[in-house]
Amino acid sequence: MKKKNNNYIAMTPFVLVALAIFVLYFAINGNSYKVHELTTGELIQEISNENVTEITITPKSSESVYYVEGKLEGYSDKESFTSKVISEEINTITDYAKEQDIKEYNTNKDPGSSNFLYVVVNILPIIILAVVAYFLFIKLAAGNNKSMDFGRSRAKLSEDGGQTRFSDVAGLKEEKEEVQELIDFLKNPKKFQRLGARIPKGVLLVGPPGTGKTLLAKAVAGEANVPFYYISGSDFVELFVGVGASRVRDMFKQAKQSAPCLIFIDEIDAVGRQRGTGLGGGHDEREQTLNQLLTEMDGFGANEGIIIIAATNRPDVLDPALLRPGRFDRQVTVNLPDSKEREEILGVHARNKVFASDVNLENVSQRTPGFSGADLENLLNEAALLAVRRDKDTITMDEIDEATDRVLLGPAKTSRRITEKEKKLVAIHEAGHAVIGLKLQDAQEVHKITIIPRGMAGGYTMMLPKEEKIGIMTKDELVAQITGLLGGRASEETFMGEITTGASDDLKRATKIARSMVTEYGMSDLGPIQLEQKQEGVFLGRDYAKSRDFSDQVALEIDNEVRKILEECYKDAKKLLAKHETLVLLIADALMENETLTKEQINSLVKTGKITPENNDSKEEEKSQEEKNSKEDKPKESKKKENE
């Protein structure tokens, strides 16, 4: 009822404007039409003088009078007269009018004699206008006027927690175990209370974008089957100071009424950033909202049965008070999936898709290291779109390979005209990368080479790690990675006698790795010391500020060490390419002819000197068999490498 009264108050300006328009309209129209008031004697005199050209007599029984209207000689179209005559004198008026034989002489019936006609003419229009105005203003108030709801929570309620379950979330085995306690507590809290255990009030999901943080929160709500409130962090912050804090209070007030329940705040870094930071100081609205959230989570009031799940990919910018015990007690890191988890994710997203018999999701998962769950879903969707575009009944490996390239670099630019010299340069460049990957021991494995332009790249060589690791790399592997990046530039200079701008991105990545080796990893002659540490400013942008705990002399030594690493790797790349000149030119010629080479075709070139497409299927089977037996043969292979 209170909300309706607010709507009525909000409609008041519209009503006043409408009334003003009506009054102005009638005032203008009233001034444009002139009416003369005549007495009974004046009317009789005008009739006697034969000045009356029109006359209309209307009886009014309720007042015992007659209303006489008409026109006189010389009146304009917007001019008339009116007179009020008592019943005793009306006969005199009618007699005079009949004697003068007036052209237009009319007599109306008494409108009061018909109740139905009175209602239709006088009351019904008012009722219709009132009904139309009521529905019109109610619609306007409901659709546009939200000024009275600023302080209301924007959190949406899902009574059954949604339809997502753990079976819809592939991988994330450890993460599911961490949040399983929340589900058990919401279903059977007495089991925890009996031993005096306190369930975490808040769980923070941390990880790169697209790894499934929001999906995991939905699955928790679906498994718990309790009221589930979900909101984005940006929904709290408004232009006016205090609105966000009011929304936080209202959200917890609603949650208390339906406890036990879950509250999910997505992208909490929008409201939970550190207070008092930035070039211009703090942000009053966001800081007040954060203060209210801190108080509600673990302040003077008790919020029993309310569990908050929040997600972010920037935990470093969150306020320390938000992460202390009693608020977000537990942090669950949702990392990028490994090969097995990627296969499970592909299986989930492949449920409603039709694949050809040659599609092996295990092979696809091995070709996509570093892909998140969102990337894999997008990969299969792009493959399905390509299959539809090509009028195919099933999705084949060709569509999946093309979709992988589209996700990484964008669509192929087949219509771009390329000169033979440019094509030769790109082929030599990519062949240099490939040979380094094939012949250098610690280099990454070559999976694909193409000289078809995609995005900003004229071509690319897909090189993937031989084995997935948890993120630890040796110095030899980093040096091999730099050597592989510089292989394109070295190949251009060695075999074409000139260098191009095509290696700009390779140089950028190689320099970054080399500098990290010197300043962060302690992998140089300067010793095991960390000289630089990234301090990404919360509001100043990435890498704006870096801590420098060294003098200008040490800075010069750092530059020299970085240059030393890059120059040594470049020399090694040139030596290796000169040693395998025949293979570089062979791969370059094959690229000039076929434009794209797969791993099987590259292996065929290395072994036989030519491409044998008829053996591709057997090669694929041999590869899968070798991968199955790789775990058993690893100790023997490592001993052989040491002997070599």
N, C-alpha and C positions, 0 to 999 in steps of 0.2 A: 504493500500500500504506500509505503514511503517513496518507493521508486516512481509510482504513478504520480504522486504529488509533485515530485521533482520535474516530471515530464510536463505537467500543467504549468508550472512556473516557467519552464523553458519555452513554452508556447506563447506566453504573454506578448513578447515583442511581435510575433507574427500576427496576432489578433489585432494589436494596436495599429500596425501598418495597414492591414486590410480595412479597418474602420476609417482610417485617415483617407485612404483611396476612395472609399464610397462617399464620404462626406464631400471631398473635393469634387468628385464627379457630379453629384447632385447640385452642388453649389454653382458649378459652371453651367450646367444645363438649366438650373432655375433662373439664372440671370439672363440667359439667352431668350427665354420665352416670357412675354409681358402679359400680365392679367390685370384688368381694370375691375375694381369693386364698384358696383352701382347699387344705389338704394332703390326701393320699390317705386318711389315717385319718379326718380330719374329714368328707370326702366320704362315706366308707362309713358313718359314724355318722349323718349327715343322711339318707342313703337308708334306713337301718334304722329311723330314727324317723319315716319317711314324711313328711319335710318337703320333699322334692324334688318340684316340680310340672312342671318341664321339664328335659330333659337332651339334649345333643347331643355325640356322640363323633366326633372327627376324627383319623384316624391320620396320623402324620408319619414315614414310613419312613426318611427321611434322618437322623433323630435317634433312632429306635427308641423313640419315646414316642407317647402319645395325649393330645390336648387335649380336656378335658371342659368344656363350658359349659352353663349353665342358670339356673334360678330356684328360689328356696326359698319356702316358705310365708311370707307377710307381706312379700315384696319388692314394691316399686313398679314402674311400667313402665320407669323409668330406672335400674333396679338389677338386677344379675346377679352370678353367681359364675363363677370359672374355676379349673381345677385341671390340673396336669400329672402324668400317671400313666404309669409305666413299663409296658412290654409284659407283664411277668410278672404284674402285678397288675390288668390290665385285665379279665381274666376274672371276677375277684371282683366288680368294679364292675358288670359286665353281669349277672351272676347275681343280685345284690341288686336291681338295677333291674328285672329281669323279675319277680322275686318280688313286688315292691311294686306292680306294674302301674301305672307312671307314665303319666299322660295323654299327654304329648308326649315320645316317645322316638325320637330320630333318630340316624342313623349316616351320616357323609359318607365319600366316597372320598378316598384320599390324593391331594392336588393335585399332588404331585411325580410321580405315575405318568403324567401327560400333559404332555409338553413343550410342545405347542402351546397347551394351556390355560394353562400357566404363563406363556408369553410374552404371550398375549393379556391376561391379568389383571394381570400385574405390570410388563411392560416396554413394551408398546404405548402405554398412556396417557402414560407419561413421554416417549416419542418424539414423540407428537402435540403435547403441551404445549410441548416444546422447539422444534419447528418453528414453531408458531404464535407463540411469544414472539420467535423470531429475526426473522421477517418483520415483526412488529408494531414491534419496536424499530428495525429498519433503516429502516422507513418514517417513523417519528417523527424519527429522527436526520436523515434526508435532507430532510424537509419543514420542520422547525422549528428545529433546532439549527444556527445559522450563526455561533456565537460564535468558532469557530476560523478563520473566513474573513474576519475584519475587515480584515486587511492585504492581501488579494488585490485585484487590479485589477478594477474594474467595467466596463472597456472591452470592448465586444463586437466580435467579429471577423467580417468578411465576406470570404471568400477571394477571390471574383471581383470585389470592389469594388462590387457591386450592379448593378442593371439600368438605372440612370439614365445617360443620355448627353447630350451637348451639344445634340442635336436636341430633347430634352425641355425645354430651358431656352430660352425665347424672349427675345429682346432681349439685353442685357448683352454687346454685341459687344466693347467695350474690356475688360471684366472677363474675358471668356474668353481674350482675347489675353494678358492678364497672367499667368494661371495655366497657359497652354499650355506655358510653359517647364518647369513641374513635370512635366507628362506626358512631354515629350520627354526630360527627364533620367532619369525612372524607366524609360523604354523603352530609351534609348541613352545611358548616362552617359559613355561614352568620348568622345563628340563634344564634351562640355563640358570634360572633363579634359585633352584634347589641347591646348586653348588656355589652360589654367590657370584656367578660370572656376569659381567657387564658386556652386553653386545656393543660393538662400535656404533657410535651415533652417526658417523659419516664415513663414506668410502669414496676415495678420489681415484678415478680411472685416468691413468696417464699413458700417453703413447702417441706415435705419429698419426697424422690424419689418415682416415680410411682403414684403420686396423680393427674396427668393430666395437668401439667403446659404447656408442649409443645403442647398438644392437644388443650388446651384453646387458645393458641396463634394462632394456625392454624384456629380455629373456628372464631376468631376475623377477621383474614384476609379474610376468606371465606365469612363472613357476610358483611364486608366492600366492597368487590369486587374491590379492588385497587391493584396496583403493590405491590408485597410482596417479600422482600429480606430476606433470612434466611441464617444464618451462625452460626458456633460454635465458642466459645471463643478461642479454641485452634488453629483455622485456622489463627489467626492473628500472633501468635508468631512463629518466625523462628530462625535459628541459628545466622544469621547476624543482627547486631544492625541496626535499622532504617527500616527494611522491614515491620514490623507490623504497624508502624506509616504510612508508605506509603500506605498500604492496607486500613487503616482506612480512609485516605484522598480520595482514589479512590472510596471507598464504598459510602461515602457521596456525592462525585461528581456525581456518577451515580444516586443516589437517588434524588438529586436536579433536574436532568433532567426529572424525571418522577413523581415529587411531584404533588399532595399529595400521600404519600405512607407509607408503614409500613416496619420497619426493625426489625427482630427478632434475638436476640443473645442468643443462648442456652448455658448453663453452663458458664455464664459470669465471674464466680469466677476464671476461668483459666487465664483471662487477667486483672481482676479488683481487685486483691488482694492488701492489704495494701502495700504502698511503703516503702522501707527502712527496711523491716522486714526479719527475718531469721538469722541463725547462721553466714552466710558469707556476711551479708549485703544485699543490693538490687540486683535486676536483671535488667540490663540496658535495654535489649530489651523489656521486659514486661512493665517496668515503662515508657519507651518512648511511647509504644503503648497506655498505659492507659492515659498518658498526652495528646496525640493527640485525644483520644476519649473524654476526658473531654473538650478540646477546641472546638471540633466539636459540642458537644451537647449544650454547653452554653458558648461560648467564644466571640471572636470579630466578628465572622461571624454569619449571620442569616440563620437558616435552617427552614424556614417556610414550614409547611405542611409535615414535616418528624416526625413521631412518632416512638419511639423505645420501643420495648417490650423485656425484658430480663428475663431469668429464672435461678434460682440457688437454691440449698438446703443448702448452707452455707453462709447466709447473714452476719454472724459475722466476716468473713474474708475480706469483701469488704472494699475498701478505703472509708473513710468518705466523701471525696470530691465527690465521685460518687453518694452518697445518698442525697446530699443537694438539696433544692428546685431549680428548673431550669434545673436539669438534670433528675434524677429519682424522680419525684415529688410524686409518689404514690407507695405504697407497697401493694400488694394484697397477702394475706396469703391463700394458698391452702392447707387445712388441710386434714387429713384422713377422709373418709366418715363415716357418722353414719349409723344406721341400714336402715333407709328409703333410703338414698342415695345409699347404697350398693345394695339394691333391684333394684333401677333404673339402676345402672351400670350393674348388672347381666342381666337385661332385654335388654340392648343394645347389649351386647355380646352374648346373646342367640338368636338373630334374625335368624341366619343361622344354628342353631343347632336343632336337633330333640330330644325332651325329652319325657320320659314316663309320664303317667298320674299321677304317684305318686310324681313327682318332684314339689316341692313348693319353688319358689325362695325366698319367704318371710322367710321361715324356714332356707334356706341356708344363707341368709343375717344375721340372728340372730346368726348363728353358727360361723360367721367369723368376730368377732370384731377385729379391728386393721389391717384388710386387706386393702391395697390400691387398686386403680383401676387396676393397672397392675397385682397385685396379683389375683384379681378376674377374670381377663381375662385369666390369666395362669391357674387358677383353672378349669374353664370351658373347656379350651383347653385340659388339662390333662384328664379330665373326658371323653371328646370325644375320645381321643386317647385310653384310656382304653376300652371304648365300642367297638371301632374298633378291638382292640387286642382280645377281648372276643367274636367277631363275633356276636354282638348284633345289632338290627335294631334301637334301641333308647337308649338314655342315662338315666340310672336309678339313684336312690339315692345311690345305692351301689357304683357306679363309682364316684359319687360326694364325698361321704365320704372317699373313698380311695384316691381320688385326693387331698382332704384337708390334709390328713396325709402326702401325698407325698410332697406337697408344704411346709408344716411346718417342717418335719423331714427327708424327703427322702423316697425312696422306701423300702418296707418291705423286710427284709432278711430272707425269709422263708427257705432257704437252710442251714442256719447256725445250727449246732448241739448244743443243749443245754442240759446239764445234769439235772436230776430231782431236785437236790439240788439247782442249780442255778435258775431253773424255780420257785421253791418254794420261794426262797429269793425275786425274782422280784415280784411274786404275793403278798407276804406279804408286800413288800415295797409299791406297788401301792395301795393295799387295805388300808394302813395307810393314804395315801394322801386322798383317797376317803372318808373314814369315817370322817376325820377332816372336809372336805367340806360338808358332809351331816349333821353333828351334831353341828358344831360351828356356832353361829348365824350370825356373820359378814363375814363368809368365802365365797369364790366364789362357784358357782354352778357347780356340777360335771356333765359333759355331756358324757364322754366316758372314758373307761379304757381299756388298752391293754397291753399285755406282749410280743407282737411280736416285735423283735428288729427293729429299724429304725435309720439309721445314726449311731451316737455314743451312742444312748440310748438303754438300754435293754428293756424298756417299758416306758409308760407315761400315765398320767392321765390328760385329757383335762378338765380344770376348767375355766369357763368363768364368767364374772361379771353378777350378777342378773339383773342389770340395767345399761345401758350405761350412763357414766357421761362425763363431759367436761374436766376431768383431776384432779378434786379435790377429795382427799381421807381423811377420818378421821383417828385419831390415832388408834381407835379400828379396823378399816379395815386393816390398815398396820400391826397391831399386829396379826390379824387373818391370813393375808397373810403369815407372817413369820411362824406362827404356822402350817399352811398348808404345807409349804415347808419343815419344820422339821418333819412332820408326817411320812415320809418314813423311816428316820433314827430311829425315836422313835419306829416304828412298828417292825423294824428289831431287835432292842435291847430287846424289850418287849417279842416278841413271838418266836424269833429264838435264843436269847441269844448271838448274835454276831452282829458286824457291818461290813459293806462292803464299797467299794469305789463307789458304785452306787449313793451315796448322794452328791457327790462332787459338782455338778452343783447346787443342792438345797442349799447347804451351802454357795456357792458363792453368789447366789442371795439373800439369807436371810441376810447375813452379809452386803451386799451393802445397803439393805433397812434399816437395823438397824443403820448403820453409818449415812445414810442420815437423819434419824429421829433425831439423836443427833446433828450433825454438821450443817445441813441445815434447818430443819423444826422446831427446838427448841422443840422437843417432848420428853424431858428427865428431870431429876432432875437438870441439869445444867441451866435450865431456857430458856426463849424465846430469844435466841441469836443465830445468825448465825456465826459459828466458821470457816467454810471452804466455799470457793466459787470456783467453777470450772473455770479455765482460760485455755481453750484449745488453745495451741499454734498454730499459723497459719502454721508454718513449723516444729514444734517440735513434732507433734503428739498429740493425745488426752490424756488429763489428765496428761501430762508430768509435768505441773506446777500447783500448787494450792497455793492460798494465805493463809498463816498461820498467823493469828493475835492473837496468844496465846502462852503461855510459855510451857515448857516441863511438868510442873506440871499439866496444863490443858490438855495436850495431854494424860497424864496418866489417868486423870479423864474421858476423852472421851473414852479411851479403856475400862475402867471399866464399863461405862454406856452401851456401845455396848455389852459387855459380859453379863451384867445384863439382858438386853432385850432378848438376845438369850437364856440364861439359863432359864429365866422364861417361855418363849414360849415353850421351849423344855419340861419343867416339865408339863406344861398344856397339851401338846400333849400326853405325856405318860399317864397322868391321864385320859384324855378323851378316849384314845384307850383301856386302862384297863377297863374302865367302859363299853365299847361296844365291849368287846372281841368277843362275839358270832358273831356280824356283821362283824368284821374284818376277822375272819376265814371263815365265809360264803362266803364273796366276794372273798377271796383268793382261796377257793375251786372252786368256779364258774369260776374264771380266769384260774385255772389249767385245767379245763375241756373245756372251750369255747375259751380261749385266748383273746377274745375281748368282752366287755360288753357295750351296748348302754345305754342311759339315761333311756329308758323305762324298760330295763331289770334290771337296778340298782334299780329303784323305785319298781319294782316287788319283788326283793329280800328283800328290806327294809320292805315292807308291808306284804308279804305272806311267805317269807323265801324260795321262789323258783321262777324260771324263768317261766313265762307263755307267750310264744310267740304268742299264739292265740289272746291275748288281746292287742297286740301292736298297731293294727289299731285304736281300740277304745280309747286306751290311747293317741294316737296322736291327735285324734279328740277332746278329752277332754282337751288336752293341748292347742290346738289352740283356743278353746272356752274360756278357762280360760285367755289366753293372751288378747283376745278381751275385756273381762270384767274387766281386771286388773285395768284399769284407774278409773273405777267407784268404785271399792272396796278398793282402796288404803287407804282412810281415815279410814275405818272400820278396815282394817288389822293393821294399825299402832296403833290404840287404843288397839286392842287385844294384840299386842306384849308388849305394855307398862303395861297392866294389868298382863300379864304373868310374 
